[in-house]
């Protein structure tokens, strides 16, 4: 014998407050709910007025029209339900972001049936017990062809660094007449990487201690300065051949050119003792971004971790 769910458990399901997460969620009759919309309630009041007026004046045509509209509204309940049932939501890739920005979560909506699904609305809602003043409840409407899949990207505000789980997904539809709204919830197991918020300006970092010595300068292949000779290798440019050495019967040699690189840059956690944890990470994040833009060789030192240049 199947035991009926407790009222509290049923209310959590209706409001989408179940915390179980999964890689994919299929909408079935056990998790799809239907209620009249505001227009549906107004339409019901109008039908009641039409019914009372037709009965009062004994108008057969009025009664026929009223019953026809009632039947039409009842049939629309079935179509609204069928527009959502058996849809499957799957998590896709994520788009990392910095703290206080918006992270992107890709979702796939699969339609296994032979009929297209119209006006399916996807919306991210705040996670219960985790309110966010930056959360925007934006809606995205999609149309899914028969036996097809549609990719949708939903943006979610990121308040702090770390792994951001995707918020509750509300799936709803008022198709076809807008008199009834069917909705369901999904909690997908998808997390997005959120980087620390980069500081507006970066403080000066230290470079290698061998920065001022000529013998420890760093060089990389380039076209700036003459760096020496080496034996000819098939494929070398004819412009770089050392023709004078060939004339002196010293063999075929190729000129090497290089460009001097600046010493390694170290981004060090201990360089900001006066700042708290988040401020230190913001400074280090800004330093990494600036070093990357300047094509510098840089390393990172964190408590218990060192990433060499």
N, C-alpha and C positions, 0 to 999 in steps of 0.2 A: 504494500500500500504506500502510495506516494504521500509524503508529508507536506502540507502546505507551508510555504515560507512564512516566517514571522513578519508582522507588519513593519517592524523597524528595518529588517533586511529588504523587504520589498520597496520601502521608501528610498533606501540607499540606491537600489537599482534604478528606480525611476529618475532620481536626481543625478545619476551618474557618479555616485560617491564610492563605488567599488574600486579598490586600489590594485586589483590584480592586473598585471601587465602581461602582454603576449606579443609575439612577433607579427601575428595577423589576427584579425577579428572578423567574423562573419555575422552579419545581421540576420537574425532569425525571429520567429514569432515570439520567442521568450524574452527578447530584449528590444522590441519595437513597440512604442506606445503612441497612441493617437488621441488627440483632443481637438475640439473645434477651435478655430481661430476667432479673432474678433469679428471678422467679416462673416464667419459661420454663425456666430451667435446673433448677429444682426439679421442674417438671413432666416434663422429659425424664428425670431420675433416677427419678422414680416410674414412668414408662412402662418404663424398663429393668428395674426390679424386678418389675413386673407381667409383663413378657415372660419373665424368667428363672423366675418362679414358675409361670407357665402351662406353660412347656416342661418344667419339672421334674415337675409333677403331670399333665402331658398333658391340660390342661384346655382344651377347645375353646372354650368360652364365654369364658374368660379371654383366650385369644388373639384372639378376635373383638373383644372390648372394647378390647384393647390396640391392635390395628390400626385400629379406628374412631377412637380418640383420637389416634393418630399422623396419620391422614388429616385429622382436624379441625384439628390444629395446623399442618399443612402448608398447608391452605387459608387459615388465618388470616394467613399470610405475605402472600398475594396481597391480601387485604382491607386489611391494614395499609399495604401499598404503594399501593394504589388510593385510600386515604383522603387521601394527600398529593400524588400526582402531578398536575401541571398547575396547581397552585395558584400564584398570582402575588402577590408582595408589592410594594406601591408606597408610596413615601414621601408623607406629607401635610404639614400645617402643624406648626409647633413652638410650644412654650410657653416663652418666655424665663424665666430665673430668675437669682437672684444666686448668686455663688460660695458653695460649701459647701451649696447647696440642690439640689433635684432638678428637672431640666429634663424637659419632656414632649415626646415624639416621637409623632406620629400616624402610624399605618400603615393601609393598606387591604389586605385579603386578598380576592382575587377568586377565585371558583369558577366556571369556565366550563362545567362539566359538569352533567348532568341529575340527578345524585345529590348529596345533602347530604353535607357533611364534618363528622365528629363529633370532638370532643375534640382539637382542634388546639392545641398548647401553644406559646406564643411566649415567648422568654426572651432577655434581653440579657446578653451575656457580656463580660468584660474584653477590651479590644483587646490583641493580642499586642505585647510590648515597651512597653506603656503601662499598667503595673499601677496600680491605684487602690485604696487602702485603704478608700475610701468606697463602692465599687461594690457594689450589692445585686443578687444574681442572683434576682430575683423572676420568677415564672411567671404567665402569663395564659392561661387556656384559653378558646377560642372555638368556637362552632358556626356553620358557614356553610351557609346554605340553598342549594338548587340554583339555579344561574345567578344568583348574588347576590354582593354585596360587603359585607364587614363592616369597620367602622372600629375600630381598637384603639389606645389610648394607652399607651405604655410609658414609665416614668420612669427616668431615668438621673442618677446623682449627678454634680454639677459641682464639680471641685476648684479650678479656676482660671477667671479671666475670659477672654473671647475667644469664638471660634467653636468650639463643642463638636461634633465629629462623632459620629454615632450609633455605638454599639458593635456588635459582631457580633450578629446575630440568629440564634438557634437555633430552628428549627421542628421539632417532634417530635410523635409520636403513638404510643400503644399500643393504639389501637382495632383490633379489637373485643374481644379476650379478654385483653389485657395480657401475652401470652406473648412478643411481639416488639415492639421499639421501632424505628420508622423515624425518621430525623432528617436534617436538612440545614441548611446555613448560608446566610445572605445578608448582603451588605455593601451597604447602600443609601447613596446620595449625599445625605445629609440632615445639616444642621448647624443648631445652635441657638445663639442669642446669649446669652451669659452675662455679666451685669453684674458690676462689682466688688462685693465684699462691703462693705456699708454699715457704717460705724463705729457703735459704741454711742452715742456722744455726738459732737456737732459743736462745733468751735471757732468763735468769733465771726468773721464775715466783714465786710469793709468795704463801705460804701455810697457812692453818688456824692458827689463833693466839694461839690456844690451843695445838700447836705442841709439846711443851716440857713438858707438864704435864702428869704424869703417869695415872691419873684418866680419862683423856680424850682420851686415845689411842683408836684406832679403831681396832676391831678384826673381822675376818671372819672365817667361818668353814674351817678347814684344818687339818694337821697331824703333826704340828711342836711342839706346847707347850700344856701342860696339862692346861685345862681351868676350871675344876670343875666336879661335879657329877650331874646326873639327874636320875629320875626314869626310870626303864627299859621299853622300848617300843618293842613290838613284831617286830622282823625283825632286831634288833640291832646285830652287829657282836659279836660273842662270845669272840673274842680277847679283846674287850673293856669292858667286864664285870668286876666289882670290886668284885673279889672273897673273899677278906679279909672282906669286909663289910657283905657279905653273911654269912661268918663263924661266925661273931660276932652277927648274927641274926638281922642285921640292914636293911634287905630287899635286893631286887635285884636292884642294881644300875649300871649305865653305865657311863664310863669315857667319858668326852668331851675334844676334842682337837681343838685348834684354831691357826691361824697364825696372827701375828700382821701386820696391814696395815699402810702404811704411811698416814699422814694427807691429807686431801683433797687439791688438787691443784686448784688454781684459775687462769684462763687466763683472764686478765683484760685489757680492752681497754685503761684505763687511765695510764697504766704502760709504755706507749710509747709516751709521750707528744712531744718528739723531732721529731717524724716521721709523714709523711703525711698519708692520709687515706689509700691508697693502700699498703704502707709499713707496716702500723699497721695490716691490714688484712692479709698480708703475714706472719707476725710474729705470729699472732693468729692461722692461719691455720697450720703453722709448729708446734706450741705448741699442737694443737689438735691431729695431726698425731703422734707426739712423745708420748703424754700421752696415746693414744690408743694402740700404740705398746708396751708400758711398763705396760699396764693393770692398770693404775692409776685411782683413783677416781678424776675427775676434773669437774670444773664448768666454765661457760663462762659469763663474764660481758661485755655487750655492752651498748652504749647510749640508754636508755629507755628500755632495755631488760636484764634480768638475767636468765640464765639457771643453775639451781642448780646441784650439783654433782650427 
